Amino acid sequence: MSENSQARRGRPANEALGQTIIDAAYELFVELGFQATTMDKVAQRAKISKLSIYRHFENKEALFSAAIAVHCQQFAPQALFEGVDGSAEDQLMAVGSTLLRTLLSPDVRSVEAMITADKTNQKTLSQRQYEAGPAYVIAQIEALLRQLHAKAVLNVPDPRQSARLFTALFKGSDLLIIARFDEARAEDDSEIESYCRSAVAMFIAAHATRAAADQTVPD
């Protein structure tokens, strides 16, 4: 489909074109790194003109931010929070296991490696990645914890800080290091299940309500 025919179809086509640009850019950022990725290469990968890219994104930095944000939001909040129900343990297990699996995904690890390797732009890229990814996820987990606190399911007086701690339990998993030399083990369902269940149990124990805590005390 030509760009002109896409434009005639209105906003949906514009959104589709924007997604095409983002997908092409994300692939190139992962493959080549930020420095080596150019707008010309993105245009070539997306099979569109460079002018079309600039109609959607001011510069390469803005395109990088959009690419990271879109791929982060593919799992948060939709896959993390939509349809998540059941007990506090069930909800936190759903969030935690999805978060850990996402952190273990090759694309996410490749982006982090790319940012680490780019000494020139590392500070700026790290900030953009944080704002689009971790900060966004923490905000969504904070909202969930506020709900659990309001229902007196958990005692979470500082949802923001607790959301950061919950995220750190998964970001700090040794499976992320193991994945560097043994992907099969790191991505094993039983390994992930075991780690997530232990992490969630620890988190819930630290945020138990008085009533729940009393129930665990033997007579």
HELIX and SHEET records of a PDB file:
HELIX    1   1 GLU A    3  ARG A    8  1                                   6    
HELIX    2   2 ARG A   11  LEU A   32  1                                  22    
HELIX    3   3 MET A   39  ALA A   46  1                                   8    
HELIX    4   4 LYS A   50  HIS A   56  1                                   7    
HELIX    5   5 LYS A   60  GLN A   73  1                                  14    
HELIX    6   6 GLN A   78  PHE A   81  1                                   4    
HELIX    7   7 ALA A   88  LEU A  104  1                                  17    
HELIX    8   8 PRO A  106  ALA A  117  1                                  12    
HELIX    9   9 GLN A  122  ALA A  132  1                                  11    
HELIX   10  10 PRO A  134  ALA A  150  1                                  17    
HELIX   11  11 PRO A  159  LYS A  171  1                                  13    
HELIX   12  12 LEU A  175  ILE A  178  1                                   4    
HELIX   13  13 GLU A  183  ALA A  186  1                                   4    
HELIX   14  14 ASP A  189  ALA A  206  1                                  18    
HELIX   15  15 ARG A  210  THR A  216  1                                   7    
END                                                                             
